[in-house]
Every structure is written in structure tokens, then in C-alpha cells.
Amino acid sequence: MRSRYTAFVMHDAPYLLRTWSQATRPATINFDPNRRWTRLQILNTTGGSPFHTEGTVEFNAHHETGIQHETSTFTREAGQWVYVAAL
């Protein structure tokens, strides 16, 4: 989750697409050039250990004009954790 947040801050579309589930991955990512992310706050997690195949991360992503609150779902594909969707 933290690496994906950093990728959004840096507008690193290739990384985001590589870490996005093939089932839900968009063809492209359009970044808002006016959005400046300032902080990530992890609120809760479920799953995610080496013994799990699914997990969630609830977070607040702060930006200059507000907060994006989300619970993201993740799964393993080819042994790697990938983002699936927001709940």
C-alpha cells in the first residue's frame, strides 16, 4: 500500500499498473496534475500475512484540499500482492 501511494505521488503509472490485478487493471492511469498528496495514514488492515491470499487496507490519503478515505482490497497473483479494487 505504501509503495502504491508513493507511486501516485510520483505519477509512476508503470509501477501502479504492474501492481494492479489483471482482472481490474485499467488500460491507462490519468493523474490529476493539480493534486498534491501530502500524507498517508493507515487506519486498519486485514489479512496480508505470508499465509493469506487476500487482504484489505483502510487508509486516509491526505492532499492539500482534503482527504481520500478508502478501503482497498488486495490479492496474490503469481505470488505477488496486487491491488484489486476499493470497497
PDB file of N, CA, C and O in Angstrom, chain B, residues numbered from 101:
ATOM      1  N   MET B 101       0.818  -1.190   0.000  1.00  0.00           N
ATOM      2  CA  MET B 101       0.000   0.000   0.000  1.00  0.00           C
ATOM      3  C   MET B 101       0.861   1.253   0.000  1.00  0.00           C
ATOM      4  O   MET B 101       0.603   2.194  -0.750  1.00  0.00           O
ATOM      5  N   ARG B 102       1.877   1.259   0.840  1.00  0.00           N
ATOM      6  CA  ARG B 102       2.727   2.449   0.903  1.00  0.00           C
ATOM      7  C   ARG B 102       3.451   2.686  -0.421  1.00  0.00           C
ATOM      8  O   ARG B 102       3.618   3.829  -0.847  1.00  0.00           O
ATOM      9  N   SER B 103       3.873   1.619  -1.059  1.00  0.00           N
ATOM     10  CA  SER B 103       4.575   1.795  -2.340  1.00  0.00           C
ATOM     11  C   SER B 103       3.624   2.318  -3.415  1.00  0.00           C
ATOM     12  O   SER B 103       4.032   3.108  -4.266  1.00  0.00           O
ATOM     13  N   ARG B 104       2.369   1.890  -3.385  1.00  0.00           N
ATOM     14  CA  ARG B 104       1.403   2.393  -4.368  1.00  0.00           C
ATOM     15  C   ARG B 104       1.084   3.864  -4.103  1.00  0.00           C
ATOM     16  O   ARG B 104       0.933   4.642  -5.045  1.00  0.00           O
ATOM     17  N   TYR B 105       0.981   4.250  -2.836  1.00  0.00           N
ATOM     18  CA  TYR B 105       0.771   5.657  -2.502  1.00  0.00           C
ATOM     19  C   TYR B 105       1.933   6.491  -3.068  1.00  0.00           C
ATOM     20  O   TYR B 105       1.716   7.520  -3.709  1.00  0.00           O
ATOM     21  N   THR B 106       3.159   6.032  -2.822  1.00  0.00           N
ATOM     22  CA  THR B 106       4.333   6.741  -3.326  1.00  0.00           C
ATOM     23  C   THR B 106       4.295   6.837  -4.849  1.00  0.00           C
ATOM     24  O   THR B 106       4.670   7.864  -5.417  1.00  0.00           O
ATOM     25  N   ALA B 107       3.847   5.780  -5.507  1.00  0.00           N
ATOM     26  CA  ALA B 107       3.734   5.797  -6.971  1.00  0.00           C
ATOM     27  C   ALA B 107       2.712   6.837  -7.430  1.00  0.00           C
ATOM     28  O   ALA B 107       2.919   7.492  -8.451  1.00  0.00           O
ATOM     29  N   PHE B 108       1.616   6.995  -6.694  1.00  0.00           N
ATOM     30  CA  PHE B 108       0.650   8.049  -7.036  1.00  0.00           C
ATOM     31  C   PHE B 108       1.282   9.422  -6.850  1.00  0.00           C
ATOM     32  O   PHE B 108       1.096  10.304  -7.688  1.00  0.00           O
ATOM     33  N   VAL B 109       2.026   9.614  -5.765  1.00  0.00           N
ATOM     34  CA  VAL B 109       2.690  10.892  -5.521  1.00  0.00           C
ATOM     35  C   VAL B 109       3.653  11.219  -6.668  1.00  0.00           C
ATOM     36  O   VAL B 109       3.715  12.356  -7.137  1.00  0.00           O
ATOM     37  N   MET B 110       4.402  10.202  -7.109  1.00  0.00           N
ATOM     38  CA  MET B 110       5.425  10.391  -8.142  1.00  0.00           C
ATOM     39  C   MET B 110       4.902  10.249  -9.572  1.00  0.00           C
ATOM     40  O   MET B 110       5.665  10.393 -10.527  1.00  0.00           O
ATOM     41  N   HIS B 111       3.603   9.967  -9.724  1.00  0.00           N
ATOM     42  CA  HIS B 111       2.989   9.744 -11.047  1.00  0.00           C
ATOM     43  C   HIS B 111       3.679   8.605 -11.787  1.00  0.00           C
ATOM     44  O   HIS B 111       3.959   8.707 -12.981  1.00  0.00           O
ATOM     45  N   ASP B 112       3.947   7.533 -11.076  1.00  0.00           N
ATOM     46  CA  ASP B 112       4.630   6.362 -11.634  1.00  0.00           C
ATOM     47  C   ASP B 112       3.597   5.348 -12.142  1.00  0.00           C
ATOM     48  O   ASP B 112       3.331   4.339 -11.490  1.00  0.00           O
ATOM     49  N   ALA B 113       3.027   5.631 -13.301  1.00  0.00           N
ATOM     50  CA  ALA B 113       1.989   4.769 -13.874  1.00  0.00           C
ATOM     51  C   ALA B 113       2.468   3.344 -14.133  1.00  0.00           C
ATOM     52  O   ALA B 113       1.718   2.412 -13.840  1.00  0.00           O
ATOM     53  N   PRO B 114       3.668   3.117 -14.664  1.00  0.00           N
ATOM     54  CA  PRO B 114       4.101   1.731 -14.896  1.00  0.00           C
ATOM     55  C   PRO B 114       4.080   0.882 -13.622  1.00  0.00           C
ATOM     56  O   PRO B 114       3.658  -0.274 -13.653  1.00  0.00           O
ATOM     57  N   TYR B 115       4.532   1.450 -12.512  1.00  0.00           N
ATOM     58  CA  TYR B 115       4.519   0.686 -11.255  1.00  0.00           C
ATOM     59  C   TYR B 115       3.088   0.389 -10.820  1.00  0.00           C
ATOM     60  O   TYR B 115       2.777  -0.736 -10.431  1.00  0.00           O
ATOM     61  N   LEU B 116       2.221   1.391 -10.884  1.00  0.00           N
ATOM     62  CA  LEU B 116       0.833   1.185 -10.475  1.00  0.00           C
ATOM     63  C   LEU B 116       0.165   0.107 -11.317  1.00  0.00           C
ATOM     64  O   LEU B 116      -0.565  -0.728 -10.783  1.00  0.00           O
ATOM     65  N   LEU B 117       0.400   0.112 -12.609  1.00  0.00           N
ATOM     66  CA  LEU B 117      -0.204  -0.895 -13.481  1.00  0.00           C
ATOM     67  C   LEU B 117       0.356  -2.289 -13.190  1.00  0.00           C
ATOM     68  O   LEU B 117      -0.382  -3.272 -13.242  1.00  0.00           O
ATOM     69  N   ARG B 118       1.651  -2.383 -12.884  1.00  0.00           N
ATOM     70  CA  ARG B 118       2.258  -3.688 -12.544  1.00  0.00           C
ATOM     71  C   ARG B 118       1.701  -4.251 -11.244  1.00  0.00           C
ATOM     72  O   ARG B 118       1.643  -5.468 -11.072  1.00  0.00           O
ATOM     73  N   THR B 119       1.292  -3.379 -10.326  1.00  0.00           N
ATOM     74  CA  THR B 119       0.813  -3.827  -9.016  1.00  0.00           C
ATOM     75  C   THR B 119      -0.709  -3.785  -8.919  1.00  0.00           C
ATOM     76  O   THR B 119      -1.260  -3.722  -7.820  1.00  0.00           O
ATOM     77  N   TRP B 120      -1.381  -3.819 -10.054  1.00  0.00           N
ATOM     78  CA  TRP B 120      -2.840  -3.792 -10.145  1.00  0.00           C
ATOM     79  C   TRP B 120      -3.287  -5.138 -10.699  1.00  0.00           C
ATOM     80  O   TRP B 120      -2.698  -5.633 -11.660  1.00  0.00           O
ATOM     81  N   SER B 121      -4.307  -5.733 -10.118  1.00  0.00           N
ATOM     82  CA  SER B 121      -4.802  -7.028 -10.573  1.00  0.00           C
ATOM     83  C   SER B 121      -5.158  -6.997 -12.054  1.00  0.00           C
ATOM     84  O   SER B 121      -5.739  -6.028 -12.543  1.00  0.00           O
ATOM     85  N   GLN B 122      -4.805  -8.060 -12.757  1.00  0.00           N
ATOM     86  CA  GLN B 122      -5.147  -8.149 -14.177  1.00  0.00           C
ATOM     87  C   GLN B 122      -6.653  -8.094 -14.390  1.00  0.00           C
ATOM     88  O   GLN B 122      -7.115  -7.650 -15.441  1.00  0.00           O
ATOM     89  N   ALA B 123      -7.417  -8.539 -13.404  1.00  0.00           N
ATOM     90  CA  ALA B 123      -8.882  -8.567 -13.539  1.00  0.00           C
ATOM     91  C   ALA B 123      -9.511  -7.180 -13.498  1.00  0.00           C
ATOM     92  O   ALA B 123     -10.600  -6.988 -14.038  1.00  0.00           O
ATOM     93  N   THR B 124      -8.847  -6.204 -12.867  1.00  0.00           N
ATOM     94  CA  THR B 124      -9.449  -4.877 -12.694  1.00  0.00           C
ATOM     95  C   THR B 124      -8.567  -3.737 -13.198  1.00  0.00           C
ATOM     96  O   THR B 124      -8.943  -2.572 -13.077  1.00  0.00           O
ATOM     97  N   ARG B 125      -7.419  -4.049 -13.752  1.00  0.00           N
ATOM     98  CA  ARG B 125      -6.450  -3.036 -14.184  1.00  0.00           C
ATOM     99  C   ARG B 125      -6.995  -2.209 -15.344  1.00  0.00           C
ATOM    100  O   ARG B 125      -7.491  -2.765 -16.324  1.00  0.00           O
ATOM    101  N   PRO B 126      -6.906  -0.874 -15.236  1.00  0.00           N
ATOM    102  CA  PRO B 126      -7.301  -0.029 -16.372  1.00  0.00           C
ATOM    103  C   PRO B 126      -6.217  -0.039 -17.440  1.00  0.00           C
ATOM    104  O   PRO B 126      -5.089  -0.460 -17.182  1.00  0.00           O
ATOM    105  N   ALA B 127      -6.551   0.416 -18.617  1.00  0.00           N
ATOM    106  CA  ALA B 127      -5.577   0.481 -19.705  1.00  0.00           C
ATOM    107  C   ALA B 127      -4.541   1.576 -19.446  1.00  0.00           C
ATOM    108  O   ALA B 127      -3.367   1.411 -19.774  1.00  0.00           O
ATOM    109  N   THR B 128      -4.969   2.680 -18.865  1.00  0.00           N
ATOM    110  CA  THR B 128      -4.084   3.803 -18.555  1.00  0.00           C
ATOM    111  C   THR B 128      -4.500   4.420 -17.231  1.00  0.00           C
ATOM    112  O   THR B 128      -5.583   4.150 -16.712  1.00  0.00           O
ATOM    113  N   ILE B 129      -3.629   5.242 -16.703  1.00  0.00           N
ATOM    114  CA  ILE B 129      -3.920   5.982 -15.473  1.00  0.00           C
ATOM    115  C   ILE B 129      -3.760   7.463 -15.779  1.00  0.00           C
ATOM    116  O   ILE B 129      -2.735   7.891 -16.310  1.00  0.00           O
ATOM    117  N   ASN B 130      -4.773   8.231 -15.443  1.00  0.00           N
ATOM    118  CA  ASN B 130      -4.722   9.673 -15.639  1.00  0.00           C
ATOM    119  C   ASN B 130      -4.562  10.341 -14.280  1.00  0.00           C
ATOM    120  O   ASN B 130      -5.450  10.253 -13.431  1.00  0.00           O
ATOM    121  N   PHE B 131      -3.438  11.005 -14.076  1.00  0.00           N
ATOM    122  CA  PHE B 131      -3.170  11.700 -12.826  1.00  0.00           C
ATOM    123  C   PHE B 131      -3.709  13.120 -12.894  1.00  0.00           C
ATOM    124  O   PHE B 131      -3.684  13.757 -13.947  1.00  0.00           O
ATOM    125  N   ASP B 132      -4.194  13.604 -11.766  1.00  0.00           N
ATOM    126  CA  ASP B 132      -4.614  14.995 -11.661  1.00  0.00           C
ATOM    127  C   ASP B 132      -3.354  15.825 -11.425  1.00  0.00           C
ATOM    128  O   ASP B 132      -2.748  15.721 -10.358  1.00  0.00           O
ATOM    129  N   PRO B 133      -2.948  16.641 -12.390  1.00  0.00           N
ATOM    130  CA  PRO B 133      -1.699  17.388 -12.229  1.00  0.00           C
ATOM    131  C   PRO B 133      -1.763  18.428 -11.109  1.00  0.00           C
ATOM    132  O   PRO B 133      -0.727  18.913 -10.655  1.00  0.00           O
ATOM    133  N   ASN B 134      -2.967  18.769 -10.664  1.00  0.00           N
ATOM    134  CA  ASN B 134      -3.129  19.769  -9.613  1.00  0.00           C
ATOM    135  C   ASN B 134      -3.238  19.157  -8.219  1.00  0.00           C
ATOM    136  O   ASN B 134      -3.275  19.887  -7.229  1.00  0.00           O
ATOM    137  N   ARG B 135      -3.290  17.831  -8.130  1.00  0.00           N
ATOM    138  CA  ARG B 135      -3.421  17.176  -6.820  1.00  0.00           C
ATOM    139  C   ARG B 135      -2.042  16.953  -6.228  1.00  0.00           C
ATOM    140  O   ARG B 135      -1.194  16.313  -6.850  1.00  0.00           O
ATOM    141  N   ARG B 136      -1.813  17.471  -5.041  1.00  0.00           N
ATOM    142  CA  ARG B 136      -0.540  17.285  -4.345  1.00  0.00           C
ATOM    143  C   ARG B 136      -0.796  16.477  -3.082  1.00  0.00           C
ATOM    144  O   ARG B 136      -1.366  16.984  -2.116  1.00  0.00           O
ATOM    145  N   TRP B 137      -0.371  15.217  -3.097  1.00  0.00           N
ATOM    146  CA  TRP B 137      -0.541  14.329  -1.955  1.00  0.00           C
ATOM    147  C   TRP B 137       0.446  14.726  -0.869  1.00  0.00           C
ATOM    148  O   TRP B 137       1.596  15.061  -1.153  1.00  0.00           O
ATOM    149  N   THR B 138      -0.019  14.685   0.394  1.00  0.00           N
ATOM    150  CA  THR B 138       0.828  15.158   1.486  1.00  0.00           C
ATOM    151  C   THR B 138       1.118  14.114   2.557  1.00  0.00           C
ATOM    152  O   THR B 138       2.124  14.219   3.259  1.00  0.00           O
ATOM    153  N   ARG B 139       0.251  13.100   2.696  1.00  0.00           N
ATOM    154  CA  ARG B 139       0.484  12.129   3.773  1.00  0.00           C
ATOM    155  C   ARG B 139      -0.423  10.927   3.603  1.00  0.00           C
ATOM    156  O   ARG B 139      -1.553  11.051   3.132  1.00  0.00           O
ATOM    157  N   LEU B 140       0.081   9.756   3.990  1.00  0.00           N
ATOM    158  CA  LEU B 140      -0.707   8.520   4.011  1.00  0.00           C
ATOM    159  C   LEU B 140      -0.853   8.080   5.460  1.00  0.00           C
ATOM    160  O   LEU B 140       0.124   8.020   6.207  1.00  0.00           O
ATOM    161  N   GLN B 141      -2.076   7.776   5.841  1.00  0.00           N
ATOM    162  CA  GLN B 141      -2.387   7.306   7.192  1.00  0.00           C
ATOM    163  C   GLN B 141      -3.088   5.951   7.080  1.00  0.00           C
ATOM    164  O   GLN B 141      -4.219   5.879   6.601  1.00  0.00           O
ATOM    165  N   ILE B 142      -2.427   4.879   7.517  1.00  0.00           N
ATOM    166  CA  ILE B 142      -3.032   3.548   7.514  1.00  0.00           C
ATOM    167  C   ILE B 142      -3.903   3.433   8.754  1.00  0.00           C
ATOM    168  O   ILE B 142      -3.423   3.642   9.868  1.00  0.00           O
ATOM    169  N   LEU B 143      -5.184   3.102   8.576  1.00  0.00           N
ATOM    170  CA  LEU B 143      -6.119   3.016   9.691  1.00  0.00           C
ATOM    171  C   LEU B 143      -6.354   1.589  10.167  1.00  0.00           C
ATOM    172  O   LEU B 143      -6.527   1.353  11.363  1.00  0.00           O
ATOM    173  N   ASN B 144      -6.361   0.641   9.239  1.00  0.00           N
ATOM    174  CA  ASN B 144      -6.657  -0.742   9.600  1.00  0.00           C
ATOM    175  C   ASN B 144      -6.215  -1.663   8.463  1.00  0.00           C
ATOM    176  O   ASN B 144      -6.183  -1.266   7.298  1.00  0.00           O
ATOM    177  N   THR B 145      -5.879  -2.887   8.822  1.00  0.00           N
ATOM    178  CA  THR B 145      -5.556  -3.896   7.816  1.00  0.00           C
ATOM    179  C   THR B 145      -6.173  -5.225   8.226  1.00  0.00           C
ATOM    180  O   THR B 145      -6.389  -5.487   9.409  1.00  0.00           O
ATOM    181  N   THR B 146      -6.452  -6.059   7.229  1.00  0.00           N
ATOM    182  CA  THR B 146      -6.865  -7.443   7.466  1.00  0.00           C
ATOM    183  C   THR B 146      -6.065  -8.314   6.521  1.00  0.00           C
ATOM    184  O   THR B 146      -5.698  -7.883   5.428  1.00  0.00           O
ATOM    185  N   GLY B 147      -5.795  -9.538   6.940  1.00  0.00           N
ATOM    186  CA  GLY B 147      -5.031 -10.443   6.087  1.00  0.00           C
ATOM    187  C   GLY B 147      -3.651  -9.879   5.810  1.00  0.00           C
ATOM    188  O   GLY B 147      -3.131  -9.070   6.578  1.00  0.00           O
ATOM    189  N   GLY B 148      -3.073 -10.306   4.723  1.00  0.00           N
ATOM    190  CA  GLY B 148      -1.810  -9.748   4.286  1.00  0.00           C
ATOM    191  C   GLY B 148      -0.566 -10.458   4.771  1.00  0.00           C
ATOM    192  O   GLY B 148       0.541 -10.073   4.394  1.00  0.00           O
ATOM    193  N   SER B 149      -0.711 -11.475   5.590  1.00  0.00           N
ATOM    194  CA  SER B 149       0.483 -12.192   6.051  1.00  0.00           C
ATOM    195  C   SER B 149       0.934 -13.181   4.980  1.00  0.00           C
ATOM    196  O   SER B 149       0.238 -13.367   3.982  1.00  0.00           O
ATOM    197  N   PRO B 150       2.082 -13.814   5.172  1.00  0.00           N
ATOM    198  CA  PRO B 150       2.523 -14.831   4.208  1.00  0.00           C
ATOM    199  C   PRO B 150       1.550 -16.000   4.070  1.00  0.00           C
ATOM    200  O   PRO B 150       1.627 -16.755   3.100  1.00  0.00           O
ATOM    201  N   PHE B 151       0.642 -16.157   5.020  1.00  0.00           N
ATOM    202  CA  PHE B 151      -0.315 -17.262   4.993  1.00  0.00           C
ATOM    203  C   PHE B 151      -1.641 -16.891   4.343  1.00  0.00           C
ATOM    204  O   PHE B 151      -2.492 -17.756   4.138  1.00  0.00           O
ATOM    205  N   HIS B 152      -1.828 -15.616   4.017  1.00  0.00           N
ATOM    206  CA  HIS B 152      -3.079 -15.145   3.424  1.00  0.00           C
ATOM    207  C   HIS B 152      -2.952 -15.005   1.908  1.00  0.00           C
ATOM    208  O   HIS B 152      -1.856 -14.837   1.374  1.00  0.00           O
ATOM    209  N   THR B 153      -4.082 -15.076   1.239  1.00  0.00           N
ATOM    210  CA  THR B 153      -4.120 -14.812  -0.197  1.00  0.00           C
ATOM    211  C   THR B 153      -4.922 -13.546  -0.507  1.00  0.00           C
ATOM    212  O   THR B 153      -4.950 -13.093  -1.652  1.00  0.00           O
ATOM    213  N   GLU B 154      -5.569 -12.979   0.504  1.00  0.00           N
ATOM    214  CA  GLU B 154      -6.341 -11.745   0.336  1.00  0.00           C
ATOM    215  C   GLU B 154      -6.129 -10.854   1.548  1.00  0.00           C
ATOM    216  O   GLU B 154      -5.755 -11.321   2.624  1.00  0.00           O
ATOM    217  N   GLY B 155      -6.370  -9.579   1.360  1.00  0.00           N
ATOM    218  CA  GLY B 155      -6.250  -8.643   2.461  1.00  0.00           C
ATOM    219  C   GLY B 155      -6.892  -7.325   2.112  1.00  0.00           C
ATOM    220  O   GLY B 155      -7.247  -7.070   0.961  1.00  0.00           O
ATOM    221  N   THR B 156      -7.037  -6.486   3.128  1.00  0.00           N
ATOM    222  CA  THR B 156      -7.577  -5.144   2.925  1.00  0.00           C
ATOM    223  C   THR B 156      -6.695  -4.140   3.663  1.00  0.00           C
ATOM    224  O   THR B 156      -6.017  -4.476   4.634  1.00  0.00           O
ATOM    225  N   VAL B 157      -6.724  -2.907   3.181  1.00  0.00           N
ATOM    226  CA  VAL B 157      -6.057  -1.797   3.848  1.00  0.00           C
ATOM    227  C   VAL B 157      -7.029  -0.630   3.841  1.00  0.00           C
ATOM    228  O   VAL B 157      -7.457  -0.164   2.785  1.00  0.00           O
ATOM    229  N   GLU B 158      -7.371  -0.163   5.038  1.00  0.00           N
ATOM    230  CA  GLU B 158      -8.185   1.049   5.175  1.00  0.00           C
ATOM    231  C   GLU B 158      -7.220   2.202   5.419  1.00  0.00           C
ATOM    232  O   GLU B 158      -6.334   2.099   6.267  1.00  0.00           O
ATOM    233  N   PHE B 159      -7.383   3.289   4.689  1.00  0.00           N
ATOM    234  CA  PHE B 159      -6.423   4.387   4.805  1.00  0.00           C
ATOM    235  C   PHE B 159      -7.072   5.731   4.526  1.00  0.00           C
ATOM    236  O   PHE B 159      -8.162   5.820   3.960  1.00  0.00           O
ATOM    237  N   ASN B 160      -6.372   6.764   4.940  1.00  0.00           N
ATOM    238  CA  ASN B 160      -6.653   8.134   4.549  1.00  0.00           C
ATOM    239  C   ASN B 160      -5.440   8.636   3.788  1.00  0.00           C
ATOM    240  O   ASN B 160      -4.324   8.617   4.308  1.00  0.00           O
ATOM    241  N   ALA B 161      -5.653   9.086   2.554  1.00  0.00           N
ATOM    242  CA  ALA B 161      -4.597   9.713   1.764  1.00  0.00           C
ATOM    243  C   ALA B 161      -4.888  11.212   1.770  1.00  0.00           C
ATOM    244  O   ALA B 161      -5.868  11.670   1.182  1.00  0.00           O
ATOM    245  N   HIS B 162      -4.039  11.952   2.433  1.00  0.00           N
ATOM    246  CA  HIS B 162      -4.247  13.389   2.584  1.00  0.00           C
ATOM    247  C   HIS B 162      -3.676  14.130   1.383  1.00  0.00           C
ATOM    248  O   HIS B 162      -2.635  13.763   0.839  1.00  0.00           O
ATOM    249  N   HIS B 163      -4.377  15.170   0.989  1.00  0.00           N
ATOM    250  CA  HIS B 163      -3.872  16.073  -0.049  1.00  0.00           C
ATOM    251  C   HIS B 163      -4.165  17.488   0.383  1.00  0.00           C
ATOM    252  O   HIS B 163      -4.799  17.701   1.417  1.00  0.00           O
ATOM    253  N   GLU B 164      -3.715  18.460  -0.388  1.00  0.00           N
ATOM    254  CA  GLU B 164      -3.798  19.862   0.030  1.00  0.00           C
ATOM    255  C   GLU B 164      -5.207  20.335   0.338  1.00  0.00           C
ATOM    256  O   GLU B 164      -5.392  21.219   1.174  1.00  0.00           O
ATOM    257  N   THR B 165      -6.203  19.762  -0.321  1.00  0.00           N
ATOM    258  CA  THR B 165      -7.566  20.267  -0.135  1.00  0.00           C
ATOM    259  C   THR B 165      -8.499  19.284   0.559  1.00  0.00           C
ATOM    260  O   THR B 165      -9.699  19.543   0.660  1.00  0.00           O
ATOM    261  N   GLY B 166      -7.970  18.161   1.038  1.00  0.00           N
ATOM    262  CA  GLY B 166      -8.860  17.213   1.707  1.00  0.00           C
ATOM    263  C   GLY B 166      -8.219  15.867   1.965  1.00  0.00           C
ATOM    264  O   GLY B 166      -6.997  15.728   2.030  1.00  0.00           O
ATOM    265  N   ILE B 167      -9.088  14.880   2.111  1.00  0.00           N
ATOM    266  CA  ILE B 167      -8.667  13.524   2.431  1.00  0.00           C
ATOM    267  C   ILE B 167      -9.444  12.548   1.553  1.00  0.00           C
ATOM    268  O   ILE B 167     -10.655  12.681   1.377  1.00  0.00           O
ATOM    269  N   GLN B 168      -8.731  11.568   1.006  1.00  0.00           N
ATOM    270  CA  GLN B 168      -9.393  10.454   0.316  1.00  0.00           C
ATOM    271  C   GLN B 168      -9.379   9.274   1.285  1.00  0.00           C
ATOM    272  O   GLN B 168      -8.320   8.748   1.627  1.00  0.00           O
ATOM    273  N   HIS B 169     -10.575   8.866   1.721  1.00  0.00           N
ATOM    274  CA  HIS B 169     -10.704   7.706   2.602  1.00  0.00           C
ATOM    275  C   HIS B 169     -11.104   6.516   1.750  1.00  0.00           C
ATOM    276  O   HIS B 169     -12.007   6.612   0.919  1.00  0.00           O
ATOM    277  N   GLU B 170     -10.420   5.378   1.962  1.00  0.00           N
ATOM    278  CA  GLU B 170     -10.709   4.204   1.146  1.00  0.00           C
ATOM    279  C   GLU B 170     -10.337   2.937   1.894  1.00  0.00           C
ATOM    280  O   GLU B 170      -9.435   2.941   2.732  1.00  0.00           O
ATOM    281  N   THR B 171     -11.028   1.871   1.590  1.00  0.00           N
ATOM    282  CA  THR B 171     -10.603   0.533   1.982  1.00  0.00           C
ATOM    283  C   THR B 171     -10.312  -0.214   0.689  1.00  0.00           C
ATOM    284  O   THR B 171     -11.211  -0.476  -0.110  1.00  0.00           O
ATOM    285  N   SER B 172      -9.048  -0.552   0.495  1.00  0.00           N
ATOM    286  CA  SER B 172      -8.601  -1.229  -0.720  1.00  0.00           C
ATOM    287  C   SER B 172      -8.503  -2.726  -0.475  1.00  0.00           C
ATOM    288  O   SER B 172      -8.125  -3.168   0.610  1.00  0.00           O
ATOM    289  N   THR B 173      -8.848  -3.498  -1.493  1.00  0.00           N
ATOM    290  CA  THR B 173      -8.692  -4.942  -1.406  1.00  0.00           C
ATOM    291  C   THR B 173      -7.484  -5.353  -2.239  1.00  0.00           C
ATOM    292  O   THR B 173      -7.216  -4.797  -3.304  1.00  0.00           O
ATOM    293  N   PHE B 174      -6.762  -6.350  -1.718  1.00  0.00           N
ATOM    294  CA  PHE B 174      -5.573  -6.872  -2.375  1.00  0.00           C
ATOM    295  C   PHE B 174      -5.661  -8.392  -2.446  1.00  0.00           C
ATOM    296  O   PHE B 174      -6.316  -9.024  -1.617  1.00  0.00           O
ATOM    297  N   THR B 175      -5.006  -8.963  -3.426  1.00  0.00           N
ATOM    298  CA  THR B 175      -4.929 -10.412  -3.563  1.00  0.00           C
ATOM    299  C   THR B 175      -3.543 -10.765  -4.084  1.00  0.00           C
ATOM    300  O   THR B 175      -2.781  -9.900  -4.514  1.00  0.00           O
ATOM    301  N   ARG B 176      -3.238 -12.050  -4.033  1.00  0.00           N
ATOM    302  CA  ARG B 176      -1.953 -12.502  -4.591  1.00  0.00           C
ATOM    303  C   ARG B 176      -2.175 -13.013  -6.011  1.00  0.00           C
ATOM    304  O   ARG B 176      -3.098 -13.785  -6.273  1.00  0.00           O
ATOM    305  N   GLU B 177      -1.322 -12.573  -6.908  1.00  0.00           N
ATOM    306  CA  GLU B 177      -1.294 -13.086  -8.272  1.00  0.00           C
ATOM    307  C   GLU B 177       0.156 -13.434  -8.575  1.00  0.00           C
ATOM    308  O   GLU B 177       1.041 -12.585  -8.466  1.00  0.00           O
ATOM    309  N   ALA B 178       0.391 -14.666  -8.951  1.00  0.00           N
ATOM    310  CA  ALA B 178       1.751 -15.150  -9.224  1.00  0.00           C
ATOM    311  C   ALA B 178       2.672 -14.873  -8.042  1.00  0.00           C
ATOM    312  O   ALA B 178       3.845 -14.544  -8.220  1.00  0.00           O
ATOM    313  N   GLY B 179       2.128 -15.007  -6.832  1.00  0.00           N
ATOM    314  CA  GLY B 179       2.907 -14.840  -5.622  1.00  0.00           C
ATOM    315  C   GLY B 179       3.113 -13.410  -5.159  1.00  0.00           C
ATOM    316  O   GLY B 179       3.723 -13.185  -4.114  1.00  0.00           O
ATOM    317  N   GLN B 180       2.613 -12.430  -5.922  1.00  0.00           N
ATOM    318  CA  GLN B 180       2.795 -11.018  -5.582  1.00  0.00           C
ATOM    319  C   GLN B 180       1.473 -10.393  -5.150  1.00  0.00           C
ATOM    320  O   GLN B 180       0.418 -10.718  -5.694  1.00  0.00           O
ATOM    321  N   TRP B 181       1.535  -9.493  -4.167  1.00  0.00           N
ATOM    322  CA  TRP B 181       0.346  -8.750  -3.761  1.00  0.00           C
ATOM    323  C   TRP B 181       0.009  -7.720  -4.816  1.00  0.00           C
ATOM    324  O   TRP B 181       0.884  -6.983  -5.271  1.00  0.00           O
ATOM    325  N   VAL B 182      -1.264  -7.663  -5.211  1.00  0.00           N
ATOM    326  CA  VAL B 182      -1.726  -6.685  -6.185  1.00  0.00           C
ATOM    327  C   VAL B 182      -3.034  -6.064  -5.718  1.00  0.00           C
ATOM    328  O   VAL B 182      -3.834  -6.703  -5.033  1.00  0.00           O
ATOM    329  N   TYR B 183      -3.236  -4.821  -6.096  1.00  0.00           N
ATOM    330  CA  TYR B 183      -4.460  -4.083  -5.782  1.00  0.00           C
ATOM    331  C   TYR B 183      -5.597  -4.632  -6.640  1.00  0.00           C
ATOM    332  O   TYR B 183      -5.415  -4.871  -7.833  1.00  0.00           O
ATOM    333  N   VAL B 184      -6.776  -4.834  -6.034  1.00  0.00           N
ATOM    334  CA  VAL B 184      -7.945  -5.299  -6.788  1.00  0.00           C
ATOM    335  C   VAL B 184      -8.925  -4.150  -6.995  1.00  0.00           C
ATOM    336  O   VAL B 184      -9.216  -3.779  -8.132  1.00  0.00           O
ATOM    337  N   ALA B 185      -9.437  -3.583  -5.894  1.00  0.00           N
ATOM    338  CA  ALA B 185     -10.453  -2.546  -6.008  1.00  0.00           C
ATOM    339  C   ALA B 185     -10.684  -1.910  -4.649  1.00  0.00           C
ATOM    340  O   ALA B 185     -10.207  -2.399  -3.625  1.00  0.00           O
ATOM    341  N   ALA B 186     -11.419  -0.820  -4.659  1.00  0.00           N
ATOM    342  CA  ALA B 186     -11.870  -0.195  -3.422  1.00  0.00           C
ATOM    343  C   ALA B 186     -13.214  -0.777  -3.031  1.00  0.00           C
ATOM    344  O   ALA B 186     -14.063  -1.042  -3.882  1.00  0.00           O
ATOM    345  N   LEU B 187     -13.397  -0.974  -1.729  1.00  0.00           N
ATOM    346  CA  LEU B 187     -14.701  -1.462  -1.261  1.00  0.00           C
ATOM    347  C   LEU B 187     -15.693  -0.327  -1.182  1.00  0.00           C
ATOM    348  O   LEU B 187     -16.847  -0.540  -0.809  1.00  0.00           O
TER     349      LEU B 187
END
